[in-house]
Amino acid sequence: MGTADADRALRTAKLVGNDVAGIDVNMGCPKPFSIKGGMGAALLSQPERIRDILTALVKGLPEKRITCKIRLLPTEEATLSLAKLIESTGVAALGVHGRLQAQRPREPVSEAQAALIKKVASSLSIPVIANGGSLDIKAYSDLAPFQATTGCTSVMLARAAQWNMSVFRPEGLLPTEDVVRAYLRLAAQVDNPWENSKFCIMTTLHHEQVTERGKAVRESKSLREMCAVFGIEKEYDAIIAARRNRAAELGIAIDPDDDAMFDGSDDVVGGEPNSKRRRLTPAVGDDGVTRLKVVYNRKEHAEGMNPKSLLLCYCKKQMIPPPAYTCSETAMKRFVAVVDINGNKYGATPGESTKKKAEQAAAQVFLIATDLKLNRDGTVVGEEVQAKAKEEKGTAKEKVAGKGTQDPEEGAAAAGAAAAASGDGAAAVEKAAGKEDGGGAAASVATADAAGSVA
Ligand SMILES: Cc1cc2nc3c(=O)[nH]c(=O)nc-3n(C[C@H](O)[C@H](O)[C@H](O)COP(=O)(O)O)c2cc1C
């Protein structure tokens, strides 16, 4: 945990105490969000506070292992003195990151720094864990040399494990793609949020992020899409089907519209292009905002046909005020927007990486929730044909009445208009759009279909 206060640390530790084997206090994080709050590496210059926090945790949770991780201090004396103080609080072990607070992770841990970790290890009687060696540790066999130079009981890895988690495999490193496939299978089984899975996979791809496969993962919006990038989408489907069956066997009540019960991703557009997709029911919150789980994907929308543009055109056509967006940032650094359409509010969950995308997602929720399919100019699909039909009614009647035409396109339009005039709306759309627009009409229909983007 990150903490700057003994009482709060203990209260927080008790909240999670039943679910964890141990609690480690972070005394190494140099990031502003830690330092500003007096946490992480900010503690290194406050030995008394360290003593208070660790003592409170050790005494308050005697059945749990309390540990902490520090960075090296500028002098050997200060480092050893701090390590001794920490040991005196009764902690079960001490992690030592072999860098100074100001050092960046790309700087290697020097021989002198490894030697200082060794001195800490030999001067304490509790286990000391060596950390900071990821730049040199590519495989399991690299662990022993780092452990030997630091003289520690064990080694802790962060980035090396992110880059390829089979670094812990005594038999040797596995190819990245095998690791990613294994990870994806597990993610599908345990319902890991796809955004988190994506982050982990991108980190694993590391130098391969610029490859075609890396780009495909970057653009993925669901676990299934990522599985498809690695050719295991069928396995994904089988895992999800097995989980649905198991849930049914256990008699767990499942809202068939709630994919969050599973992984929330198999309804995302592009996940199953031709499958029957389920439509989620929008939920109206206490704040009066109609919400849907929607992910905005630019690729789903034709040029100039994104939800915000369509919505603006729609409001103009309807002669109502333009859409008003409000956007806020969540604690997880995601953006959520609410769009106000003539007093009715719509918003998407779970949030987007930018304000622009959040607004697009909110606009999309409006289109989905109201089941509106719009043309590029904001008119409602179908309505414009009827309006046109009305307009042409007179001409069509005239032509059908005997004037005739030599132009086949004009003839088709007239036939469409005649069909509309006779009340056959579907025939009118088919005839007028098919002949007059040569297929272009289909492309200009906004796919505000819920299936398109509902996660
Ligand atoms: C994504 C990420 C998250 C981390 N979170 C923590 C943390 O919560 N607590 C902590 O003490 N250190 C944290 N660290 C720092 C690592 O534990 C470690 O000290 C640092 O990365 C150096 O080790 P390495 O060379 O094995 O990467 C984090 C590092 C990374 C890359």
The ligand as a Gaussian input file, in Angstrom:
#p B3LYP/6-31G(d) Opt

LIG

0 1
 C        3.685000      -1.028000     -13.443000
 C        4.517000      -0.912000     -12.183000
 C        3.859000      -0.801000     -10.961000
 C        4.603000      -0.699000      -9.786000
 N        3.945000      -0.605000      -8.592000
 C        4.658000      -0.615000      -7.444000
 C        4.012000      -0.646000      -6.180000
 O        2.778000      -0.641000      -6.103000
 N        4.769000      -0.665000      -5.061000
 C        6.131000      -0.676000      -5.126000
 O        6.788000      -0.723000      -4.079000
 N        6.778000      -0.613000      -6.314000
 C        6.084000      -0.596000      -7.463000
 N        6.726000      -0.562000      -8.660000
 C        8.192000      -0.503000      -8.687000
 C        8.746000      -1.917000      -8.790000
 O        8.330000      -2.703000      -7.691000
 C       10.256000      -1.943000      -8.822000
 O       10.772000      -1.381000      -7.647000
 C       10.870000      -1.237000     -10.015000
 O       10.146000      -1.456000     -11.198000
 C       12.291000      -1.741000     -10.237000
 O       12.311000      -3.145000     -10.391000
 P       12.488000      -3.845000     -11.827000
 O       13.864000      -3.458000     -12.321000
 O       12.351000      -5.303000     -11.572000
 O       11.434000      -3.307000     -12.715000
 C        6.023000      -0.681000      -9.837000
 C        6.663000      -0.803000     -11.081000
 C        5.920000      -0.922000     -12.249000
 C        6.640000      -1.056000     -13.563000

